[in-house]
Amino acid sequence: MTLGRLLMHVGWTLAVPGAGHGTIGRRGLMFAWAAVGLVAALAVTWTVWAIYASIAIRVISAGDAALRLRRAEHEDKNLPLYASLVAVAGFVYFQFATERFSIPASSMMPTIEIGDSVYVEKVTKLWSSPKRGEVIVFVHPCEQRSHIKRVVAVAGDTVETRCGKLYINGGAVERTGDRETLDGHAYDTLPDGDAKDFPGLDRLVRACQGKTNQAVGQIVETKTGAPPCEQQLHYVVPDDSVFVLGDNRANSNDSRNWGVVPLANVTGRAIGVAWPPAHAGAVD
């Protein structure tokens, strides 16, 4: 096999794991590599590490194919088509199921930092609404651009923050230092003190102005004349909506400022930071 054709087949294998093996008639290896590549593509909706696994699979498959292609005496031009079909299916699923966002602001620090590339899976929202503690990307109901925040309350829940403490349905969210635990999700926050107590004592319901699909929740007084740091007013999350906060509580423009996120505006659930490598990992 000439060097030019070998390089062509190796490049093809980088794009389609197993394609080079199929070229020399190694049907078993072709389907094995194609299947592993497909599984890695499917796994991206559960873990961001699958992205790195997918890259590794392609590189190793291409290296193995290069060694075998050098010793090959004949080519089969039809077999790689089958591997290509498997890879295309995985690629189409990956494009449909995930989306990458670059973070331009500090509202989710320390969980997500400025410049991080976050992958979002868009599949589970088709049958399941966001849960408390999950990080989601959504279209802002007031600005019509993408934002990323953490869901702290869902429809029917009550929300209140006093002197840096978050209360959901009348109970304080578990907190140790700056680390909160909400419905099994443990994450660090940057404290806000009493700078952004919610609801405000002015009892104003926060919501977008003008035309929007946002529902308006209700503020309920629970204790008259309470000291500033005690529970006294709470906000009831309306139907088909979620209440979101940034982990950087003092510097986050979130539901405390403009109201709830309609479920129809949710793009998907953040599964992890893919870049830079120093920050790579799952988002809890």
C-alpha positions in Angstrom: 0.0 0.0 0.0 1.4 3.4 -1.0 2.1 6.0 1.7 -0.6 8.3 0.3 -3.3 5.6 0.5 -2.2 4.6 4.0 -2.4 8.2 5.2 -5.9 8.5 3.6 -7.2 5.4 5.4 -5.6 6.5 8.7 -7.4 9.8 8.4 -10.6 8.1 7.6 -10.2 5.9 10.7 -9.7 9.1 12.8 -13.1 10.2 11.6 -14.7 6.8 11.6 -13.2 4.3 14.1 -12.8 0.9 12.4 -12.9 2.2 8.8 -9.2 1.4 8.2 -9.7 -2.1 9.5 -12.6 -2.7 7.2 -10.4 -1.6 4.3 -8.2 -4.6 4.7 -11.1 -7.0 5.4 -10.9 -7.2 9.2 -14.6 -7.2 9.6 -14.6 -8.1 13.3 -12.2 -5.4 14.3 -14.1 -2.9 12.1 -17.4 -3.5 13.9 -15.8 -3.6 17.3 -14.1 -0.2 16.9 -17.3 1.3 15.3 -19.4 0.0 18.2 -17.0 1.4 20.8 -17.0 4.8 19.0 -20.8 4.7 18.9 -21.1 3.9 22.7 -18.7 6.8 23.5 -20.9 9.2 21.4 -24.0 8.0 23.2 -22.4 8.3 26.6 -21.8 12.0 26.1 -25.3 12.7 27.3 -24.3 11.3 30.7 -20.7 12.3 31.3 -18.4 14.9 29.8 -15.5 12.4 30.1 -17.0 10.5 27.1 -15.8 13.4 24.9 -12.2 12.6 25.9 -12.9 8.9 25.6 -14.2 9.4 22.1 -11.0 11.3 21.0 -8.8 8.5 22.6 -10.8 5.8 20.8 -10.3 7.5 17.4 -6.6 8.0 17.9 -6.0 4.4 19.1 -8.1 3.0 16.4 -6.2 5.0 13.8 -2.9 3.9 15.2 -3.9 0.2 15.2 -5.2 0.5 11.7 -1.9 2.1 10.5 0.1 -0.8 11.8 -2.2 -3.3 10.1 -2.5 -1.3 6.8 1.3 -1.3 6.4 1.2 -5.1 6.3 -1.9 -5.5 4.2 -1.8 -6.9 0.7 -5.3 -6.1 -0.5 -8.1 -3.6 0.1 -11.8 -4.0 0.4 -13.6 -0.8 -0.6 -17.1 -1.8 0.5 -16.7 -2.9 4.2 -15.8 0.6 5.5 -19.2 1.8 4.4 -20.8 -0.2 7.2 -18.6 1.3 9.8 -19.3 4.8 8.3 -23.0 4.2 8.8 -22.5 3.4 12.5 -20.3 6.4 13.0 -22.7 8.7 11.2 -25.5 7.5 13.5 -23.4 8.3 16.5 -22.4 11.8 15.1 -26.0 12.7 14.3 -27.1 11.7 17.8 -24.2 13.6 19.4 -25.2 16.8 17.4 -28.8 16.4 18.4 -28.3 15.5 22.0 -25.5 17.9 23.1 -24.5 21.5 22.7 -21.4 23.4 23.8 -21.5 26.7 25.6 -18.6 29.1 26.5 -19.2 30.8 29.8 -18.7 34.6 29.6 -19.5 35.6 33.2 -18.7 34.8 36.8 -22.3 34.1 38.0 -21.6 30.3 38.5 -18.2 30.5 40.2 -16.7 28.6 41.7 -18.5 25.7 40.0 -18.0 27.1 36.5 -15.4 29.8 35.7 -15.2 32.4 33.0 -14.0 30.9 29.7 -15.0 27.3 30.6 -16.6 25.3 27.8 -19.6 23.5 29.2 -21.4 20.6 27.4 -25.2 20.5 27.8 -27.3 17.4 27.1 -30.7 18.2 25.5 -32.4 14.7 25.6 -33.7 14.1 29.1 -35.8 17.3 29.1 -38.0 15.5 26.5 -39.4 13.3 29.3 -38.2 14.8 32.6 -38.3 18.4 33.9 -35.2 19.8 35.6 -34.6 18.8 39.2 -33.5 20.7 42.2 -29.7 21.0 42.3 -29.2 20.6 38.6 -27.3 23.2 36.5 -29.2 24.1 33.4 -28.8 26.3 30.3 -31.9 28.2 29.3 -33.1 31.1 27.1 -33.5 34.1 29.4 -37.2 35.1 29.4 -36.4 38.8 29.4 -33.4 39.0 27.2 -33.8 36.0 24.8 -30.2 34.9 25.1 -28.7 31.9 26.8 -27.9 31.8 30.5 -26.6 29.1 32.9 -27.8 28.8 36.5 -28.7 26.2 39.1 -32.2 25.1 39.8 -33.1 25.4 43.4 -36.9 25.1 43.3 -39.5 23.7 41.0 -43.2 24.4 40.5 -45.1 24.6 43.8 -42.0 25.0 45.9 -41.5 28.0 48.2 -38.2 30.0 48.2 -36.7 32.4 50.6 -33.1 33.7 51.3 -32.2 35.5 54.5 -28.7 36.6 55.5 -27.1 34.2 53.0 -29.2 31.2 54.0 -31.4 29.5 51.4 -34.8 28.1 52.5 -36.8 25.7 50.3 -40.3 24.7 51.4 -39.7 26.3 54.8 -36.5 24.3 55.5 -32.9 25.5 55.4 -30.8 23.9 52.6 -28.0 21.9 54.2 -24.8 24.0 54.3 -21.3 23.4 55.7 -19.1 26.5 55.2 -19.7 27.6 51.6 -20.8 24.2 50.5 -24.5 23.4 49.9 -26.2 20.1 49.5 -29.6 20.1 47.7 -31.4 16.9 46.8 -28.1 14.9 46.5 -26.2 17.6 44.6 -23.2 19.0 46.6 -21.6 22.2 45.3 -19.6 25.2 46.5 -21.0 28.7 46.5 -19.6 32.2 47.0 -21.5 33.8 49.9 -23.7 36.8 49.5 -24.4 37.8 53.2 -27.6 39.7 53.4 -27.0 41.7 50.2 -29.6 39.8 48.2 -32.3 38.7 50.6 -35.4 37.4 48.8 -38.2 38.2 48.6 -37.5 41.8 49.3 -39.4 43.4 52.2 -41.0 45.7 49.5 -43.0 42.6 48.6 -42.6 43.3 44.9 -43.0 40.2 42.6 -40.0 40.1 40.3 -40.8 39.4 36.7 -39.8 40.4 33.1 -41.4 43.5 31.7 -43.2 43.5 28.4 -44.1 40.6 26.2 -42.9 37.3 27.7 -44.0 33.7 28.3 -43.0 33.9 32.0 -45.5 33.1 34.7 -45.7 35.4 37.7 -45.4 33.8 41.1 -46.8 34.9 44.5 -45.3 36.2 47.6 -46.7 35.0 50.9 -46.0 36.5 54.3 -45.3 33.8 56.9 -44.3 35.9 60.0 -45.1 39.5 60.8 -42.4 41.7 62.4 -39.6 39.0 62.2 -36.0 40.0 62.7 -34.1 40.5 59.4 -32.4 37.1 59.3 -35.5 35.0 60.1 -38.0 33.6 57.6 -40.9 36.0 57.1 -41.8 36.1 53.4 -41.5 33.4 50.8 -42.1 33.1 47.0 -44.2 30.4 45.5 -42.9 29.0 42.2 -45.6 29.0 39.6 -46.6 26.0 37.4 -44.3 25.0 34.5 -41.4 27.0 35.9 -38.2 26.7 37.8 -36.4 29.1 40.2 -32.7 29.5 39.5 -29.7 30.9 41.3 -26.1 31.4 40.5 -23.5 29.7 42.7 -21.8 33.2 43.0 -24.7 34.4 45.0 -23.6 38.0 45.5 -22.8 38.5 41.8 -25.5 36.6 40.0 -28.4 38.1 38.0 -30.9 35.4 38.6 -34.5 34.6 39.6 -34.2 36.9 42.6 -33.9 39.8 40.1 -36.2 38.9 37.2 -38.4 35.9 38.2 -38.7 32.3 37.1 -37.6 30.3 34.0 -40.4 28.8 32.0 -39.8 25.1 31.3 -40.3 25.8 27.6 -37.1 28.0 27.7 -34.8 25.2 29.1 -32.2 24.2 26.6 -30.8 21.3 28.6 -28.8 20.1 31.6 -25.1 20.8 32.1 -23.1 17.6 32.2 -19.7 19.0 32.7 -16.8 21.3 31.8 -14.9 20.0 28.7 -12.3 22.8 28.5 -9.8 23.8 29.7 -8.4 20.4 30.9 -7.6 21.9 34.3 -11.3 22.5 35.0 -12.6 19.4 33.1 -15.1 17.3 35.0 -18.7 16.7 35.9 -20.9 19.6 37.1 -22.7 18.7 40.3 
